[in-house]
Amino acid sequence: MSVAQQPPAVDAARRAAADLVAALPQAPAVWCSGLRKRYGRQQAVAEVSFEVGRGEIVGLLGPNGAGKTSVIKMLLGLVHPDAGEVMLLGRPATEPAARARVGYLPELFRYQPWLSAAEVLALHVRLTGIDVPAAERHERLSLVGLADRAHDRVGGFSKGMQQRLGLAVALVTRPELVILDEPTSALDPLGRADVRDLVLELRSQGVAVLLNSHLIGEVERVCDRVVILDHGRVAASGTLAELLGQRELRMHLTDVSPAVEARLARTGSVERVGDWFTVLLPVDDVDDDAHESTTSLVPELVGDVVALGARVHAVEPARISLEERLLGILRPGTEGDR
C-alpha cells in the first residue's frame, strides 16, 4: 500500500505528527516515522522510526543488507518510501528547501576525472544555488587536506583523496545536517583520525551528523547515540551507555571468606572462576571511560574486601564493547548478548 493509499485516519495522524514536529521551536535535524520499502518480494525496510537531534552524532549500524542505505536514500528523497514520513530540519523531506541545508557523502561516487578539485566544488555549489565564495570553497578543501591539490585533476586522485574530496563537497554549502555513508572508506589510519576530528568539530558547531559506518570503533568514539538495523527493522537504539549497559569489575582475590563473598554480592551479581571474581557493576555507578573506573564504588568495594581479610592481587575494570553488543543483538546467545 503506498502513502497515497493509506487509510484516511492513518494518513491524517501521520500528517498531524509531522506538523507537530515542524512546529517545535527547534525541530530535530532528522525525524522519520514508519518508513517502509519493498523491492519486489524483498522487504528492505519495515517500520523504521528514529530521529537525530541538532548538534548530535548518531551512528547507523547493521550488517550488509540490513536496510541502512535504503533508509538514507529515503531520508534524502532519492528513494520514495512505500509508507512513512520524513522531516529534515523541521520541513518535509520532499521540500527542496529542506534538502538544500543537508550535506551528503554517498558510499559510492565518482566525479568527472577531467575536473579539478576546485572545479568539482564550484560545480556542486552552482547546482545548489547557494552562494559560497571561492575563498570559502578553498577553505573546505584545506579542511580535508586537499588545499595543495585544488587545481589537480580528479582523475589522478587516489581513492583516499577522492574520499576527502567527497567530504569537502558534503560540507561546502554550510549544511545544518550532514549524512555520511561510509566516510572512512579507503582512508588510512591518519585519514580516519582526520574524519573523526572533523565529525566532532561539526558537532561543536551545532551541525547534526548521521554516520553509517562498518568501523564500529570509529562509531563508538564519536557517536552520541546508535541505531542498529537488522532485516530492515530497528533492532535496538539508544545512547552508548544505554546499549552497552553494565560494566564488569574483575578481581583476583585470595583468603576469601563468606563475608567477602557476601560483600561482593551486595554490589552486583558475581561469577567466580578459581580466585577470579567478576562483579557486574550497576549502570548508575559507571563512568564514561571504558578503561578505568573513577567512581567511588570501586575503591570503596576494594577497601571493604581488604578490611574483611581478603588479599587483593588485581583489579581490572572493563566494559562490553559496542562490537560485542552489536553481535549480541544480531546473534542472540553470543557472548555479547547481555
Secondary structure as UniProt FT lines:
FT   HELIX           3..5
FT   HELIX           8..23
FT   TURN            25..26
FT   STRAND          30..39
FT   TURN            40..41
FT   STRAND          42..52
FT   TURN            54..55
FT   STRAND          57..61
FT   TURN            64..65
FT   HELIX           68..75
FT   TURN            76..77
FT   STRAND          83..88
FT   TURN            89..90
FT   STRAND          91..92
FT   TURN            93..94
FT   HELIX           96..99
FT   TURN            100..101
FT   STRAND          102..105
FT   TURN            113..114
FT   HELIX           117..128
FT   HELIX           134..143
FT   TURN            144..145
FT   HELIX           147..149
FT   TURN            150..151
FT   HELIX           154..156
FT   HELIX           159..171
FT   TURN            172..173
FT   STRAND          177..181
FT   TURN            183..186
FT   HELIX           189..204
FT   TURN            205..206
FT   STRAND          208..212
FT   HELIX           216..222
FT   STRAND          225..230
FT   TURN            231..232
FT   STRAND          233..239
FT   HELIX           240..244
FT   STRAND          247..254
FT   HELIX           258..267
FT   STRAND          270..273
FT   TURN            274..275
FT   STRAND          276..281
FT   HELIX           283..285
FT   HELIX           297..307
FT   TURN            308..309
FT   STRAND          311..319
FT   HELIX           322..330
FT   TURN            332..333
FT   TURN            335..336
//
